[in-house]
Amino acid sequence: MIGSVVAVDLGGTKTTAALVTPTGAISARHTVPTPAAAGPSAVLDAVAEVVDHVSTEATAPVRKVGVGSAGLVDVDTGTIVSATNAMPDWAGTALGAELVARLRSRWGHSVRVHVQNDVDAHATGEAWKGAARGRSCVLMVTVGTGVGASLVLDGKPRYGAHWGAGEIGHVPTPRAEGLRCACGRLGHLEAVAAGTAVARRYQASTGIVADGEQVVALSLRGDVTATRMVTDAAVALGQAIAGQVTVLDPDIVVIGGGFANAGPLWWAAMDDTVRSELVPVLQAVEIVPTSLGADAALLGAARAAQDLLSQDAEPGTARRPSAPHRPTSAASAGQSSPRDGIHDHDSENRPS
């Protein structure tokens, strides 16, 4: 019997944890600021603290934690392999193993942690309990401080050969020419379509400091510059989504993230652009907003942990069906790594 999992949505500005049951009921939600500027150790301490806080509401000791984290994640080891400057020095952080060590020191018992990218967690949640429930091929796109995407097939996110599947924010985009992305490169989608990019471009054009939501509000009141910035962002995103739909032909496209609530001007420009760029057979693709909001990432993180941990507990069950072959790097040759992003201190004692 699988009990409640503590699920964590770890972003660049805030971290939320909650208890999630096997049926998807969420309770004991708690949110703290993410001390990203203070470095990885401070972030790890904050995550351990919020997980510990939530665990006090559980009816039994928590032994399973699922994390959706900002950055590209090696799900096999729970390590962050790449991250933008929104999370300084986050790349290379052994999030799974470090969180296990901190929680074990607090609780005095073994705990197992599964880590994946936060957009993959969001998409998994929507495919399990949200707008994409029952769909076999789901494209999730999130727009907020950054732009991300995830492809979920039959309820499972596809990570890619280098854990980089879904990085739509770093697709070269004509409307972003000359604009610097958070990754440091020029011309990426995120540099024009993210909420922070809209705010930055508006300030550069007008000298007025405003966040993305304020720029949207100004556009709805007829501010010409704000309208142009919001429309540029929506059209650029629509073009990128059209490219993904052309390649993937998904059952549904789910749009989430804080900037996805930018209002009818933004939504209409994005939706119209997608359909105008697609060939006729694809133009009827369903494009819908997230139905779960912030709950999606928590549900997805919990579901991934429940699935993999339950498989690992059953003798003879494949832990990662159809897992792609991943070449061993020189740096990791001869070293063993925890299975499927599940980390604990007792793995050597478990039957294989």
N, C-alpha and C positions, 0 to 999 in steps of 0.2 A: 504494500500500500504506500503510495507516494503522498507525503504530507505537503504542507504549504512550503513554497519556495519564497525566499526574499529576492525580489526583482529590483534591479537598479537601472535607472536611466541617468547616465553620466554624461553631461554636456559641458561646454566650455564656460557657461555662466552659472549653472545650477545643477545640483544632483538630487534626484528623488529616489526614494526606496519605498517599498510596500510589500506586504504579504500577499501572495497570490496562491489560491487553491488550485487543484488540478482541473476544476471546472471553470476557472477564470474569474472567480470572485476576488475583488481587491479590497484590502483593509489596511489600517495602520499606516497610511501614507504619511511620509515625512520628507520635507525638502530643506536643503541647506545650500548656501552659496558654494560654488566650486572655486577653491583658491588656486586657480590655474597659474596666476602670475607668480605664486610662491614656489612653483616647481612640483615635479611628480610626487615627491615624498609627502608634501602637504596635501596633495589631492588624494593620495592613497589613505592617509590618516583620516581625511574627511569622509571618504567612502566607508571605511571600516566603522567610523563613529555612527554614521546614519544607518548602516546595516545593523549594528549592535542595538541602536535605539529601537528600530522596528521589531527586532527579534524578541524584545521583551513582551510584545503583545501576542506572541505565538503560544499555542497550547502545549507544544512539545519543543525540545531543543531543535534549532534550525541546523540542518546539515547540508542544505543545498542552496546555492546562490547563483542567480543568473544576472549577467551584466550586459547592458548595451552601452558601448562607449564611443565617444568621439574618436575619430581616427580609423585608419585601416587596421584590422585585427587579424593576426594569425590565429585562427580558431583552434588549430591543433595544439598550440602552446599557450594561448591566452596572452600573447605579447603584442604590443602596439608596434606595427611595422612602419607606419607613416602617419604624420599628423601635420596640420597647418600651424601657423604661428598663433592661432587662438589658444593653443595648448602648448606653451613653450616647453621644449625638451621632453615632450610626451612620447615621441617615437623612441622605441627601444625599451619602454617600460614593460616589465614582466607583470602585468596587471593581475593575472590569475594567481600566480605563485605568491606575489607580494600580499594580495588580499587574504589568501589562505593563511599566511604566516601571522598577519595581524589579528585575524579572527580567532585563530587557534589560541593565541596568547591571551585573548580576552575570555574565551569560552571554555578552554581546557579540554575540548574534544575536537575530533577531526571534522572538517567541513570541505565540501567540494564545490568548486566554482567553475561556471561556464561563461566565457566572454565572447562577445561578437560586436560588430559595428552597430552603432545606435540606429542607423537607418534600416539595416537588416532586421533589427529587433522590431522597429516600428512596422515594417512591412509584414513580418511574421504575425504580429498582433492583429493587423487588419485582415490578413488572410484567415486567421483562426476565428476571430469573434467580430470582425468589423465589416466595412463596406465591401470587401472582397471575399467574404465567407462563401465557400462552395465553389470558388473559381480555381481552375487548375493552373492558369498562367497569369500572374499578377505583376504589373509594373507599378512600383511605388516611387513617387517623386516628392521630396521634401524641400521646402524653401523657407529659410529663416535667416540666421546670421551667415549661413552657407547654403549650398545647393547640393543635394545628394539624391541617390536613387538606389533601388534594390529590385532584383528580379526574384520572384518566389514561384517555384514550380511544385505543384502538388504539396503545398504547405511548407516547403523547405527553401530557404534562400540559397542562391547560387553565389559562391564566393569568388570564383575565378582562380586561375592557375597561380596568381600572385596576390590573392586576397583583395584585388582591386576592382572587382566587378561592381558596376553601379556608380562609378565616380563621374557622374554626368556633369558635375560642377566644374570639372577640369577639361571639358570638351572645348576645343578652339571654336570661337563664335565670332562671326563678322561684326556684330554690334559692340563687341568688347575690344576691338582693335585699339591698342595703345593703353588699355586699362590694366592695372596690375592686380592679379589675383592674390588671395591670401597665401597661396602656395609659393608666391614670389615670381611667377611667370606672367607674361603679358597675354591678354586676349582670350582668357578663359571665361566660360559662361558665368561663373560665380561673380566675376568682376563687374557684371552688369545686371544680373538677375537677383542676387541676394538682397535681402532687406537692408543690410548694412551698405551695400553698394549703391542702392537707390539714395540713401541718406547722404553718402559721401559725394555722389555726383550732384545732388541738389545743392549741397553746400558749396561745391566748387563753382557752380553756375550762378548762385545768388548771394553767397556769403552768409546765408542764414543757416544756423545750426539747428537741425531737426533730425529725429530718428525716423526709421522707415514708416512707422505707423503715422507719424505726424505728416510726413510727405504725402501719404495716401489720403489723409484727411484734407490736406490742402488741395489735392487734385480733385476731390469730390466737391470742393467749393469753387472750382474753376481756375485755380492757379495754373497758368499755361506751362510753366517750367516743371511743376510737380506732375502735371498730366503727361508731359513728354517723358519724364524719367520713369514713371510707373508703366506707361505703355511700352517703352523700350525694354524694360525688364520682362514684361509679360510676353512680348513678341519673341525676344531672344529665347526665353524658356520654351515657348510653343514650338519654335523651330527645332530645338534640341529634343523635345519630346517626340516630335514627328519623326525625327531620325531614328529614335529608339523603337517607336512603334513599327516603323518600316522594317527594321531588322528582326524584331521579336514577335510581332503580331499578337499582342497579349489579349486576354479576354477582357481586361479592365485596366484602366490607369487610375490610381488613387493619388490625390494631391494632398499633402499635409505640410506641417511646419507653420510657424508663426505668421509668415508672410502670405500664406495661402488664404488668409482671411482678409486680403487686401481690398475686397469689395468687388462690385459688378464691373467696373472699368477694367480692372486687372484680369478678372476671370474671363470676361468676354474676349479681350484681346488675346489672351493665352489660348483659349478654346478655338476661336476663329482661326488663329494662326496654325494650330495643329491640323485642323481639318483642311485648310487651304493648301497645305504642303503635302498632304497624303494623296496617294493614288485612290481612285474611287472605291475599290474593294475594301479599303481600310478606313474610309472616312467616317463610318458609323461607330468606330471604337467608343466604348463607354468611358467617359472621363468624369470622375466624381470626387468630391471632397472627402477627407477622412471622416469616419463616423465615430471614432474613438478618441480623437484628440490626443492629449498627453498620455492617456491610458494605454495607447497602442504599444509604445516601446516597453512599458512594464509587462504587458501581457506577452509580448513576443520574447522578451528576455526570459520570462518564467517558462514559457512553453518550450523553448530550446533547451533549457536546463532540465526540465522534466523529461523531455523526450530522450536526450542523450544519457542522462543518469539512469533512467529506467532501463534503457537498452543495455547499459554497462552492467546493470545488476542482474540481468538475466543470462545465465550460462548459455553459450551457443548462439546468442543473438548478435547479428552484425552491428557493430557500433557506428559505422559510417558507410552505409550502402553506396556503392558506385563512387567511392572517393577517388578523385583523380590522382595519378602518380605525381609526386612532387620531388624534383631532383634534390638531393642532399647537397647543401653548400659546404664549402671547405671549412667554414667556421663551425658548422654543427656536425661534421663527420665524426662518427664514433660516439656521439652523445645521444642519450635517450631523452625523450620529451614526454610530458604527460599526454594522455590520450584525449583527442577530440576536445581540447580546451578545458578539460575537467582536471582540476588540480586538488590534491590532498596530500597528506603526510603519510598515508597508509597504502599508497598504490602498489608498493612492492609486495604487500601482503595479500593482495586480492588475487583470486584465481583469474587466469587469462582465458 
